[in-house]
Amino acid sequence: MGAGASAEEKHSRELEKKLKEDAEKDARTVKLLLLGAGESGKSTIVKQMKIIHQDGYSLEECLAFIAIIYSNTLQSMLAIVRAMTTLNIQYGDSARQDDARKLLHLSDTIEEGTMPKEMSDIIGRLWKDAGIQACFDRASEYQLNDSAG
């Protein structure tokens, strides 16, 4: 009976010690509430704080961003291509119109978060086009993510 009580007391002390450690750790934790409209930079602030104060991102986190970057790049170029028609802007090189059609087709057929070489080549050619650049300069007239700039 005495051994059982001491085992319970030991377990109780361990739990109390753990609770105290957790409370001390929690007291040192800084909590920050970021408020703001959509696309106002809340996530960017959190990411910058992680880079500055937590030794940046791990390799796995960096690799996870690749799919997001590919997707943002594609969606931004598609928005610009569609705005070319809406804003009645002509391509600087008429061959880029064919590239735009190919991009629209490829965007429906590729796996999400991937960037085949053909697509990256098309996006590169489109980006260099004077008409695309003129359309990009008028981005305030249509919906284009901030990450596109």
N, C-alpha and C positions, 0 to 999 in steps of 0.2 A: 504494500500500500504506500509506503514511503517513497519507493522508487518511482511509482506512477505519478505522484504529486510533483516530484522534482523534475520529471520529464516534461510535465505540463507547464511547470514554472519556467523551465528552460525555453520551451517553445513560445511561451507568452513573452519572455524577455526578447527573444529573437524577433518576434512580430513587432513589439514596441520599438526595438532598435530600427527595424526596417521602415516603420511608419515615420519615425523621427528623421531618418535619412531622406526619405521621400519628401517630407515636409520642408526640410532644409533646401533640398534641390529645387523644389517648387518655388520657394521663396526667392531663389536666385534667378529664376526664369523670368525674362522680360516678355511681356505680352503687349502686342501692338495691334490696334484696330485701324486698318486703312479703309477709309471711305472715299468714294469718288465715282463719277459716272463711268460708263463703259468706255474702254479704250483710253482711259485717262492716265495709265501708267502704274496702277497698283501692283500688278504682277511684276513689272519691271523693277520696281523698288525692292520687292522681296528677293528677286533673283540677284540683283546687285549686292544686297546685304549678304546673301549666301556666298557670293564670290569673294567679297571683301573679308568677311568675318568667319567663314567656315572652310577655308582652303579650296574654294571653288567646287566644281562638279567632279564626280567620279567618272571613270571611263564609261560605265554603263549608262549614267545619266546623259553624258554627251552623245552616246550612240542613240539614245531614245529621242534626242532632239532632231536627229537627221530626218526622220519621217515627218515631223512637224514642219521643218524648214522646207522640205520638198513640197509638201502640201500647200504651205503659204505661198511659195514661189509660183506654183501652178495656178492657184486660185487668183493670185494678184494679176498674173499675165492674162488669164481668162477674163478678168474684170476689165482690164485695159482693152483687150481685143473687142469685147462686146461694146465698150464705150466708144470705140472708133466709129461704129455704125450710128449709135445714138447721137454722137456729137458731130457726125458727118465729117470726119477727118480722114483724109486719104493717106495711104501708106506712101512713104518716100520711094520705095522700090516695089513695083507691082508684084514681084515674086513673093513678097511677104504676105500678100493676101492668101496665096496658096499655103504658106506656112501656118497662117492663122486657122485655115480650114483643117489642116492636118492636126494642129494642136487640139482643136475642138474634138476631132474624132479620137485622137489618142487618149484624151482625158476621160473618155467614156469607157476605154478598154483596158487601161492599166490598173494594176493592183494599187490600192490606197497606200500612200507613203513611199512609193517607189519613184525613181526618176530614170527611165531608160535613156541611153545615150542619144537616141534619135530625138527624144523630147527635149533634152537639155540643149542639143544643138539648135533646135527650132526656137526655143526660148531665147537663146543667145543671139540668133540672127534677128528675131523680132525686137529684142531690147535695143539693138544698134540702129534700128530703123528710125528715121527722122519723124515719121508720122506717129509712131508709138511714143517717142519722146515728147512730141507736142501734146498727145493725149495724156500722158503722165503729168505734164505740167498743168493740165486742167483737172487734176484729180479731185479738186474741191467740188467739181460739178457732178460727180458720181461717187458711188460707194467703193472706196479702196482702202484696205487695211493700212494702218500706220506702219506696219512691218514692211510694206512694199517699198518704202523710201529708204 
